[in-house]
């Protein structure tokens, strides 16, 4: 059996939500590709310096995906996320939007 590949996109300010979504879809049998650096949360100067490269890496993750899942627990979609969604749509990827929070409580 080949498991479907899902790439998560969304604002890196939602670190905990990304982790929760990754866990839930992994438990459902998806191979989940997600962001590796949370620019808005990690405060690591290397992330800022390498942002352009990291953006290209994430587009490659979208290329690898069967499905793109938009992490947006409060409906927020910023400019970078919008660019990623448009990229995925141009590539013919199925884009699914989050309709509820995966966080407990």
FIGU-499428 format. One line per field, with one value per atom (N, C-alpha, C, O, CB): x, y, z; atom name; residue number from 1; residue in three letters. Coordinates in nm, 2 decimals, always signed. Glycine has a CB too. Layout:
residues N
x <- (X ...) $
y <- (Y ...) $
z <- (Z ...) $
guba <- (CA ...) $
kekol <- (NUM ...) $
lotor <- (ALA ...) $
//
This chain:
residues 105
x <- (+0.08 +0.00 +0.09 +0.18 -0.10 +0.05 +0.13 +0.04 -0.08 +0.15 +0.10 +0.03 +0.04 +0.14 +0.09 -0.07 -0.07 +0.02 +0.04 -0.22 +0.08 +0.17 +0.09 +0.03 +0.29 +0.10 +0.03 +0.13 +0.22 -0.08 +0.13 +0.22 +0.13 +0.02 +0.29 +0.18 +0.11 +0.16 +0.28 +0.12 +0.07 +0.11 +0.03 -0.07 +0.09 +0.09 +0.02 +0.12 +0.24 -0.07 +0.07 +0.15 +0.23 +0.18 +0.07 +0.36 +0.45 +0.42 +0.49 +0.59 +0.33 +0.29 +0.20 +0.18 +0.21 +0.16 +0.07 +0.15 +0.10 -0.04 +0.26 +0.35 +0.28 +0.28 +0.47 +0.21 +0.14 +0.03 +0.01 +0.07 -0.04 -0.14 -0.08 -0.13 -0.22 +0.03 +0.10 +0.14 +0.12 +0.23 +0.19 +0.23 +0.10 +0.11 +0.29 -0.01 -0.13 -0.18 -0.23 -0.24 -0.18 -0.23 -0.14 -0.19 -0.24 -0.01 +0.08 +0.05 +0.05 +0.23 +0.04 +0.01 -0.12 -0.12 +0.00 -0.23 -0.36 -0.35 -0.40 -0.46 -0.29 -0.29 -0.19 -0.21 -0.25 -0.08 +0.01 -0.06 -0.05 +0.13 -0.14 -0.22 -0.33 -0.37 -0.29 -0.37 -0.46 -0.39 -0.46 -0.55 -0.26 -0.19 -0.14 -0.11 -0.28 -0.12 -0.06 +0.09 +0.13 -0.13 +0.17 +0.31 +0.30 +0.26 +0.40 +0.33 +0.31 +0.44 +0.54 +0.24 +0.44 +0.56 +0.51 +0.41 +0.60 +0.60 +0.56 +0.67 +0.78 +0.51 +0.65 +0.76 +0.86 +0.83 +0.70 +0.99 +1.10 +1.14 +1.21 +1.21 +1.11 +1.15 +1.03 +0.96 +1.27 +1.01 +0.89 +0.94 +0.97 +0.81 +0.95 +1.01 +0.95 +1.02 +0.99 +0.81 +0.74 +0.75 +0.71 +0.60 +0.81 +0.82 +0.96 +0.98 +0.73 +1.05 +1.18 +1.28 +1.37 +1.23 +1.27 +1.36 +1.51 +1.60 +1.34 +1.53 +1.67 +1.71 +1.65 +1.67 +1.82 +1.87 +1.90 +1.89 +1.99 +1.94 +1.97 +1.84 +1.85 +2.02 +1.73 +1.60 +1.58 +1.54 +1.48 +1.60 +1.58 +1.68 +1.64 +1.60 +1.80 +1.90 +1.87 +1.91 +2.04 +1.81 +1.79 +1.64 +1.60 +1.83 +1.56 +1.42 +1.39 +1.31 +1.36 +1.46 +1.44 +1.46 +1.38 +1.53 +1.57 +1.60 +1.49 +1.45 +1.74 +1.46 +1.35 +1.22 +1.15 +1.34 +1.19 +1.07 +1.07 +0.97 +1.04 +1.19 +1.20 +1.19 +1.14 +1.34 +1.25 +1.24 +1.09 +1.05 +1.32 +1.02 +0.88 +0.80 +0.71 +0.81 +0.83 +0.77 +0.80 +0.71 +0.81 +0.92 +0.95 +0.87 +0.83 +1.10 +0.84 +0.75 +0.61 +0.55 +0.75 +0.56 +0.43 +0.44 +0.34 +0.40 +0.55 +0.56 +0.55 +0.50 +0.70 +0.60 +0.60 +0.46 +0.44 +0.70 +0.37 +0.25 +0.14 +0.13 +0.20 +0.05 -0.07 -0.18 -0.27 -0.12 -0.17 -0.27 -0.19 -0.09 -0.36 -0.24 -0.19 -0.30 -0.41 -0.15 -0.26 -0.35 -0.31 -0.20 -0.35 -0.41 -0.39 -0.42 -0.53 -0.47 -0.31 -0.33 -0.37 -0.29 -0.20 -0.49 -0.54 -0.65 -0.77 -0.59 -0.61 -0.72 -0.81 -0.92 -0.65 -0.76 -0.85 -0.89 -0.94 -0.78 -0.87 -0.90 -0.79 -0.81 -1.03 -0.68 -0.58 -0.50 -0.45 -0.49 -0.49 -0.40 -0.32 -0.37 -0.48 -0.19 -0.10 -0.05 -0.08 +0.01 +0.04 +0.09 +0.17 +0.15 +0.17 +0.26 +0.34 +0.25 +0.27 +0.44 +0.15 +0.06 -0.02 -0.04 -0.03 -0.07 -0.14 -0.06 -0.11 -0.19 +0.07 +0.16 +0.17 +0.17 +0.30 +0.19 +0.20 +0.07 +0.08 +0.23 -0.04 -0.17 -0.18 -0.22 -0.29 -0.15 -0.15 -0.06 -0.09 -0.12 +0.06 +0.16 +0.10 +0.11 +0.29 +0.04 -0.01 -0.13 -0.14 -0.07 -0.21 -0.33 -0.28 -0.33 -0.42 -0.17 -0.12 -0.06 -0.06 -0.01 -0.01 +0.05 -0.06 -0.02 +0.15 -0.18 -0.29 -0.31 -0.37 -0.27 -0.26 -0.27 -0.41 -0.46 -0.16 -0.46 -0.58 -0.54 -0.45 -0.64 -0.61 -0.59 -0.71 -0.82 -0.56 -0.68 -0.79 -0.76 -0.65 -0.79 -0.87 -0.86 -0.91 -1.01 -0.94 -0.84 -0.88 -1.01 -1.03 -0.77 -1.10 -1.23 -1.25 -1.35 -1.34 -1.16 -1.17 -1.03 -0.93 -1.26 -1.01 -0.88 -0.86 -0.95 -0.88 -0.73 -0.69 -0.64 -0.62 -0.58 -0.63 -0.58 -0.69 -0.81 -0.53 -0.66 -0.76 -0.77 -0.68 -0.71 -0.90 -0.92 -0.97 -0.99 -0.80) $
y <- (-0.12 +0.00 +0.12 +0.13 +0.00 +0.22 +0.34 +0.45 +0.47 +0.39 +0.51 +0.61 +0.75 +0.78 +0.63 +0.83 +0.96 +1.06 +1.05 +1.01 +1.15 +1.25 +1.38 +1.43 +1.27 +1.44 +1.56 +1.67 +1.64 +1.55 +1.78 +1.89 +2.00 +2.04 +1.96 +2.04 +2.14 +2.28 +2.30 +2.12 +2.38 +2.51 +2.60 +2.56 +2.56 +2.72 +2.81 +2.90 +2.89 +2.73 +2.99 +3.08 +3.01 +2.92 +3.19 +3.04 +2.98 +3.03 +2.98 +3.00 +3.12 +3.16 +3.05 +3.05 +3.29 +2.95 +2.84 +2.71 +2.61 +2.82 +2.72 +2.61 +2.49 +2.38 +2.65 +2.52 +2.41 +2.35 +2.22 +2.46 +2.43 +2.37 +2.29 +2.18 +2.49 +2.33 +2.25 +2.11 +2.01 +2.32 +2.11 +1.98 +1.90 +1.77 +2.01 +1.95 +1.88 +1.82 +1.70 +1.96 +1.90 +1.85 +1.74 +1.64 +1.97 +1.76 +1.66 +1.53 +1.42 +1.70 +1.53 +1.41 +1.34 +1.22 +1.44 +1.42 +1.36 +1.29 +1.18 +1.47 +1.36 +1.30 +1.18 +1.09 +1.41 +1.19 +1.07 +0.95 +0.84 +1.11 +0.97 +0.86 +0.81 +0.70 +0.91 +0.89 +0.85 +0.78 +0.74 +0.96 +0.77 +0.70 +0.79 +0.74 +0.61 +0.92 +1.01 +1.03 +1.02 +1.15 +1.04 +1.09 +1.24 +1.30 +1.03 +1.30 +1.45 +1.52 +1.50 +1.48 +1.62 +1.71 +1.84 +1.89 +1.72 +1.90 +2.02 +2.12 +2.09 +1.99 +2.24 +2.33 +2.29 +2.22 +2.47 +2.31 +2.27 +2.38 +2.35 +2.22 +2.50 +2.62 +2.71 +2.74 +2.70 +2.76 +2.84 +2.99 +3.03 +2.79 +3.06 +3.19 +3.28 +3.36 +3.26 +3.28 +3.37 +3.32 +3.39 +3.38 +3.20 +3.15 +3.11 +3.12 +3.03 +3.08 +3.03 +3.14 +3.11 +2.94 +3.25 +3.37 +3.32 +3.36 +3.42 +3.25 +3.20 +3.29 +3.28 +3.05 +3.36 +3.45 +3.37 +3.43 +3.52 +3.24 +3.16 +3.15 +3.14 +3.03 +3.14 +3.13 +3.25 +3.24 +3.10 +3.37 +3.49 +3.50 +3.54 +3.61 +3.46 +3.47 +3.37 +3.40 +3.44 +3.26 +3.16 +3.15 +3.05 +3.02 +3.25 +3.24 +3.21 +3.13 +3.37 +3.27 +3.25 +3.10 +3.04 +3.34 +3.05 +2.91 +2.82 +2.72 +2.87 +2.85 +2.77 +2.78 +2.68 +2.82 +2.89 +2.90 +2.81 +2.74 +3.05 +2.80 +2.71 +2.56 +2.48 +2.74 +2.53 +2.40 +2.36 +2.25 +2.38 +2.45 +2.43 +2.41 +2.32 +2.54 +2.48 +2.46 +2.32 +2.26 +2.57 +2.28 +2.14 +2.04 +1.93 +2.11 +2.06 +1.98 +1.97 +1.87 +2.02 +2.09 +2.10 +2.01 +1.94 +2.24 +2.02 +1.94 +1.79 +1.72 +1.97 +1.75 +1.61 +1.56 +1.44 +1.58 +1.65 +1.62 +1.57 +1.61 +1.74 +1.49 +1.45 +1.55 +1.59 +1.31 +1.60 +1.69 +1.80 +1.77 +1.61 +1.92 +2.03 +2.08 +2.11 +2.16 +2.08 +2.11 +2.25 +2.27 +2.00 +2.34 +2.48 +2.48 +2.47 +2.58 +2.50 +2.52 +2.66 +2.75 +2.48 +2.69 +2.82 +2.82 +2.84 +2.89 +2.79 +2.77 +2.89 +2.87 +2.74 +3.01 +3.12 +3.18 +3.29 +3.23 +3.11 +3.16 +3.25 +3.29 +3.23 +3.27 +3.36 +3.29 +3.18 +3.40 +3.37 +3.32 +3.45 +3.54 +3.26 +3.44 +3.55 +3.55 +3.46 +3.56 +3.64 +3.65 +3.53 +3.48 +3.77 +3.48 +3.36 +3.24 +3.16 +3.34 +3.22 +3.11 +3.12 +3.02 +3.10 +3.24 +3.26 +3.22 +3.16 +3.41 +3.26 +3.23 +3.08 +3.02 +3.29 +3.01 +2.86 +2.79 +2.70 +2.81 +2.85 +2.79 +2.81 +2.72 +2.86 +2.93 +2.95 +2.86 +2.81 +3.10 +2.84 +2.75 +2.61 +2.54 +2.75 +2.56 +2.43 +2.41 +2.31 +2.40 +2.52 +2.51 +2.51 +2.43 +2.63 +2.59 +2.59 +2.45 +2.41 +2.69 +2.38 +2.25 +2.14 +2.02 +2.22 +2.18 +2.08 +2.00 +1.89 +1.99 +2.05 +1.98 +2.00 +2.11 +2.02 +1.90 +1.92 +2.00 +1.96 +1.78 +2.11 +2.20 +2.19 +2.22 +2.35 +2.16 +2.14 +2.24 +2.26 +1.99 +2.31 +2.41 +2.36 +2.29 +2.54 +2.40 +2.36 +2.42 +2.54 +2.40 +2.34 +2.39 +2.39 +2.44 +2.31 +2.33 +2.33 +2.32 +2.29 +2.22 +2.35 +2.34 +2.19 +2.12 +2.43 +2.15 +2.02 +2.02 +1.91 +1.96 +2.14 +2.14 +2.11 +2.14 +2.28 +2.04 +2.00 +2.11 +2.18 +1.87 +2.13 +2.23 +2.35 +2.44 +2.25) $
z <- (+0.00 +0.00 +0.00 +0.08 +0.12 -0.09 -0.09 -0.02 -0.05 -0.24 +0.08 +0.16 +0.08 +0.02 +0.30 +0.09 +0.02 +0.10 +0.22 +0.02 +0.02 +0.07 +0.08 -0.01 -0.02 +0.20 +0.23 +0.27 +0.36 +0.34 +0.21 +0.25 +0.33 +0.28 +0.13 +0.44 +0.52 +0.48 +0.47 +0.67 +0.46 +0.44 +0.54 +0.58 +0.29 +0.57 +0.66 +0.73 +0.71 +0.76 +0.81 +0.88 +0.99 +1.06 +0.94 +0.99 +1.09 +1.23 +1.33 +1.06 +1.25 +1.39 +1.45 +1.57 +1.38 +1.37 +1.42 +1.45 +1.41 +1.33 +1.52 +1.54 +1.61 +1.56 +1.62 +1.71 +1.78 +1.70 +1.70 +1.91 +1.62 +1.53 +1.42 +1.39 +1.46 +1.36 +1.26 +1.32 +1.26 +1.22 +1.45 +1.51 +1.53 +1.51 +1.65 +1.57 +1.60 +1.47 +1.46 +1.67 +1.36 +1.23 +1.18 +1.13 +1.13 +1.19 +1.15 +1.22 +1.15 +1.17 +1.35 +1.42 +1.38 +1.36 +1.57 +1.37 +1.33 +1.19 +1.18 +1.33 +1.09 +0.96 +0.95 +0.88 +0.86 +1.03 +1.04 +1.09 +1.04 +1.12 +1.19 +1.25 +1.16 +1.17 +1.38 +1.06 +0.96 +0.84 +0.74 +0.91 +0.84 +0.73 +0.62 +0.51 +0.67 +0.65 +0.55 +0.58 +0.69 +0.55 +0.47 +0.49 +0.49 +0.39 +0.37 +0.60 +0.61 +0.60 +0.68 +0.75 +0.51 +0.49 +0.55 +0.52 +0.34 +0.63 +0.70 +0.70 +0.65 +0.84 +0.75 +0.76 +0.86 +0.96 +0.81 +0.83 +0.92 +1.02 +1.12 +0.84 +0.99 +1.07 +1.08 +0.98 +1.00 +1.20 +1.23 +1.25 +1.36 +1.35 +1.14 +1.14 +1.25 +1.31 +1.00 +1.26 +1.35 +1.50 +1.59 +1.31 +1.52 +1.66 +1.71 +1.83 +1.67 +1.62 +1.66 +1.69 +1.77 +1.56 +1.63 +1.66 +1.64 +1.72 +1.80 +1.53 +1.50 +1.38 +1.27 +1.46 +1.39 +1.29 +1.16 +1.05 +1.33 +1.17 +1.05 +0.96 +0.84 +1.09 +1.02 +0.95 +0.86 +0.74 +1.04 +0.92 +0.84 +0.73 +0.62 +0.94 +0.75 +0.65 +0.53 +0.42 +0.71 +0.56 +0.47 +0.42 +0.36 +0.52 +0.45 +0.42 +0.27 +0.24 +0.45 +0.18 +0.04 +0.00 -0.07 -0.05 +0.05 +0.03 +0.09 +0.03 +0.08 +0.21 +0.28 +0.21 +0.21 +0.43 +0.15 +0.07 -0.05 -0.08 +0.02 -0.11 -0.23 -0.19 -0.26 -0.30 -0.07 -0.02 +0.00 -0.03 +0.12 +0.06 +0.08 -0.05 -0.05 +0.17 -0.15 -0.28 -0.33 -0.40 -0.38 -0.31 -0.35 -0.27 -0.33 -0.33 -0.15 -0.07 -0.13 -0.13 +0.08 -0.18 -0.25 -0.37 -0.41 -0.28 -0.45 -0.57 -0.54 -0.62 -0.64 -0.43 -0.39 -0.34 -0.33 -0.28 -0.31 -0.24 -0.34 -0.45 -0.16 -0.28 -0.35 -0.30 -0.38 -0.31 -0.18 -0.12 -0.05 +0.02 -0.02 -0.05 +0.02 +0.12 +0.09 -0.07 +0.25 +0.36 +0.41 +0.46 +0.47 +0.42 +0.46 +0.61 +0.65 +0.38 +0.69 +0.84 +0.86 +0.85 +0.92 +0.91 +0.93 +1.04 +1.00 +0.80 +1.16 +1.27 +1.29 +1.33 +1.39 +1.26 +1.28 +1.14 +1.14 +1.36 +1.03 +0.90 +0.84 +0.73 +0.90 +0.91 +0.86 +0.75 +0.77 +0.98 +0.64 +0.53 +0.49 +0.43 +0.41 +0.52 +0.49 +0.35 +0.27 +0.58 +0.31 +0.18 +0.13 +0.02 +0.16 +0.22 +0.18 +0.16 +0.07 +0.29 +0.25 +0.24 +0.11 +0.04 +0.36 +0.08 -0.05 -0.17 -0.26 -0.06 -0.17 -0.28 -0.29 -0.40 -0.25 -0.18 -0.18 -0.23 -0.30 -0.04 -0.19 -0.24 -0.39 -0.46 -0.17 -0.44 -0.58 -0.66 -0.76 -0.61 -0.60 -0.66 -0.67 -0.77 -0.58 -0.56 -0.56 -0.66 -0.73 -0.42 -0.67 -0.76 -0.90 -0.99 -0.74 -0.94 -1.07 -1.11 -1.22 -1.08 -1.00 -1.03 -1.03 -1.05 -0.92 -1.01 -1.01 -0.89 -0.89 -1.12 -0.78 -0.65 -0.59 -0.60 -0.55 -0.52 -0.44 -0.31 -0.24 -0.40 -0.30 -0.18 -0.09 -0.13 -0.23 +0.04 +0.14 +0.25 +0.29 +0.20 +0.29 +0.39 +0.52 +0.53 +0.35 +0.63 +0.76 +0.80 +0.78 +0.86 +0.85 +0.89 +1.04 +1.09 +0.83 +1.12 +1.26 +1.32 +1.25 +1.32 +1.45 +1.52 +1.56 +1.60 +1.64 +1.54 +1.58 +1.73 +1.79 +1.49 +1.79 +1.92 +2.02 +2.00 +1.96 +2.12 +2.22 +2.32 +2.36 +2.30 +2.37 +2.48 +2.43 +2.50 +2.55) $
guba <- (N CA C O CB N CA C O CB N CA C O CB N CA C O CB N CA C O CB N CA C O CB N CA C O CB N CA C O CB N CA C O CB N CA C O CB N CA C O CB N CA C O CB N CA C O CB N CA C O CB N CA C O CB N CA C O CB N CA C O CB N CA C O CB N CA C O CB N CA C O CB N CA C O CB N CA C O CB N CA C O CB N CA C O CB N CA C O CB N CA C O CB N CA C O CB N CA C O CB N CA C O CB N CA C O CB N CA C O CB N CA C O CB N CA C O CB N CA C O CB N CA C O CB N CA C O CB N CA C O CB N CA C O CB N CA C O CB N CA C O CB N CA C O CB N CA C O CB N CA C O CB N CA C O CB N CA C O CB N CA C O CB N CA C O CB N CA C O CB N CA C O CB N CA C O CB N CA C O CB N CA C O CB N CA C O CB N CA C O CB N CA C O CB N CA C O CB N CA C O CB N CA C O CB N CA C O CB N CA C O CB N CA C O CB N CA C O CB N CA C O CB N CA C O CB N CA C O CB N CA C O CB N CA C O CB N CA C O CB N CA C O CB N CA C O CB N CA C O CB N CA C O CB N CA C O CB N CA C O CB N CA C O CB N CA C O CB N CA C O CB N CA C O CB N CA C O CB N CA C O CB N CA C O CB N CA C O CB N CA C O CB N CA C O CB N CA C O CB N CA C O CB N CA C O CB N CA C O CB N CA C O CB N CA C O CB N CA C O CB N CA C O CB N CA C O CB N CA C O CB N CA C O CB N CA C O CB N CA C O CB N CA C O CB N CA C O CB N CA C O CB N CA C O CB N CA C O CB N CA C O CB N CA C O CB N CA C O CB) $
kekol <- (1 1 1 1 1 2 2 2 2 2 3 3 3 3 3 4 4 4 4 4 5 5 5 5 5 6 6 6 6 6 7 7 7 7 7 8 8 8 8 8 9 9 9 9 9 10 10 10 10 10 11 11 11 11 11 12 12 12 12 12 13 13 13 13 13 14 14 14 14 14 15 15 15 15 15 16 16 16 16 16 17 17 17 17 17 18 18 18 18 18 19 19 19 19 19 20 20 20 20 20 21 21 21 21 21 22 22 22 22 22 23 23 23 23 23 24 24 24 24 24 25 25 25 25 25 26 26 26 26 26 27 27 27 27 27 28 28 28 28 28 29 29 29 29 29 30 30 30 30 30 31 31 31 31 31 32 32 32 32 32 33 33 33 33 33 34 34 34 34 34 35 35 35 35 35 36 36 36 36 36 37 37 37 37 37 38 38 38 38 38 39 39 39 39 39 40 40 40 40 40 41 41 41 41 41 42 42 42 42 42 43 43 43 43 43 44 44 44 44 44 45 45 45 45 45 46 46 46 46 46 47 47 47 47 47 48 48 48 48 48 49 49 49 49 49 50 50 50 50 50 51 51 51 51 51 52 52 52 52 52 53 53 53 53 53 54 54 54 54 54 55 55 55 55 55 56 56 56 56 56 57 57 57 57 57 58 58 58 58 58 59 59 59 59 59 60 60 60 60 60 61 61 61 61 61 62 62 62 62 62 63 63 63 63 63 64 64 64 64 64 65 65 65 65 65 66 66 66 66 66 67 67 67 67 67 68 68 68 68 68 69 69 69 69 69 70 70 70 70 70 71 71 71 71 71 72 72 72 72 72 73 73 73 73 73 74 74 74 74 74 75 75 75 75 75 76 76 76 76 76 77 77 77 77 77 78 78 78 78 78 79 79 79 79 79 80 80 80 80 80 81 81 81 81 81 82 82 82 82 82 83 83 83 83 83 84 84 84 84 84 85 85 85 85 85 86 86 86 86 86 87 87 87 87 87 88 88 88 88 88 89 89 89 89 89 90 90 90 90 90 91 91 91 91 91 92 92 92 92 92 93 93 93 93 93 94 94 94 94 94 95 95 95 95 95 96 96 96 96 96 97 97 97 97 97 98 98 98 98 98 99 99 99 99 99 100 100 100 100 100 101 101 101 101 101 102 102 102 102 102 103 103 103 103 103 104 104 104 104 104 105 105 105 105 105) $
lotor <- (UNK UNK UNK UNK UNK UNK UNK UNK UNK UNK UNK UNK UNK UNK UNK UNK UNK UNK UNK UNK UNK UNK UNK UNK UNK UNK UNK UNK UNK UNK UNK UNK UNK UNK UNK UNK UNK UNK UNK UNK UNK UNK UNK UNK UNK UNK UNK UNK UNK UNK UNK UNK UNK UNK UNK UNK UNK UNK UNK UNK UNK UNK UNK UNK UNK UNK UNK UNK UNK UNK UNK UNK UNK UNK UNK UNK UNK UNK UNK UNK UNK UNK UNK UNK UNK UNK UNK UNK UNK UNK UNK UNK UNK UNK UNK UNK UNK UNK UNK UNK UNK UNK UNK UNK UNK UNK UNK UNK UNK UNK UNK UNK UNK UNK UNK UNK UNK UNK UNK UNK UNK UNK UNK UNK UNK UNK UNK UNK UNK UNK UNK UNK UNK UNK UNK UNK UNK UNK UNK UNK UNK UNK UNK UNK UNK UNK UNK UNK UNK UNK UNK UNK UNK UNK UNK UNK UNK UNK UNK UNK UNK UNK UNK UNK UNK UNK UNK UNK UNK UNK UNK UNK UNK UNK UNK UNK UNK UNK UNK UNK UNK UNK UNK UNK UNK UNK UNK UNK UNK UNK UNK UNK UNK UNK UNK UNK UNK UNK UNK UNK UNK UNK UNK UNK UNK UNK UNK UNK UNK UNK UNK UNK UNK UNK UNK UNK UNK UNK UNK UNK UNK UNK UNK UNK UNK UNK UNK UNK UNK UNK UNK UNK UNK UNK UNK UNK UNK UNK UNK UNK UNK UNK UNK UNK UNK UNK UNK UNK UNK UNK UNK UNK UNK UNK UNK UNK UNK UNK UNK UNK UNK UNK UNK UNK UNK UNK UNK UNK UNK UNK UNK UNK UNK UNK UNK UNK UNK UNK UNK UNK UNK UNK UNK UNK UNK UNK UNK UNK UNK UNK UNK UNK UNK UNK UNK UNK UNK UNK UNK UNK UNK UNK UNK UNK UNK UNK UNK UNK UNK UNK UNK UNK UNK UNK UNK UNK UNK UNK UNK UNK UNK UNK UNK UNK UNK UNK UNK UNK UNK UNK UNK UNK UNK UNK UNK UNK UNK UNK UNK UNK UNK UNK UNK UNK UNK UNK UNK UNK UNK UNK UNK UNK UNK UNK UNK UNK UNK UNK UNK UNK UNK UNK UNK UNK UNK UNK UNK UNK UNK UNK UNK UNK UNK UNK UNK UNK UNK UNK UNK UNK UNK UNK UNK UNK UNK UNK UNK UNK UNK UNK UNK UNK UNK UNK UNK UNK UNK UNK UNK UNK UNK UNK UNK UNK UNK UNK UNK UNK UNK UNK UNK UNK UNK UNK UNK UNK UNK UNK UNK UNK UNK UNK UNK UNK UNK UNK UNK UNK UNK UNK UNK UNK UNK UNK UNK UNK UNK UNK UNK UNK UNK UNK UNK UNK UNK UNK UNK UNK UNK UNK UNK UNK UNK UNK UNK UNK UNK UNK UNK UNK UNK UNK UNK UNK UNK UNK UNK UNK UNK UNK UNK UNK UNK UNK UNK UNK UNK UNK UNK UNK UNK UNK UNK UNK UNK UNK UNK UNK UNK UNK UNK UNK UNK UNK UNK UNK UNK UNK UNK UNK UNK UNK UNK UNK UNK UNK UNK UNK UNK UNK UNK UNK UNK UNK UNK UNK UNK UNK UNK UNK UNK UNK UNK UNK UNK) $
//
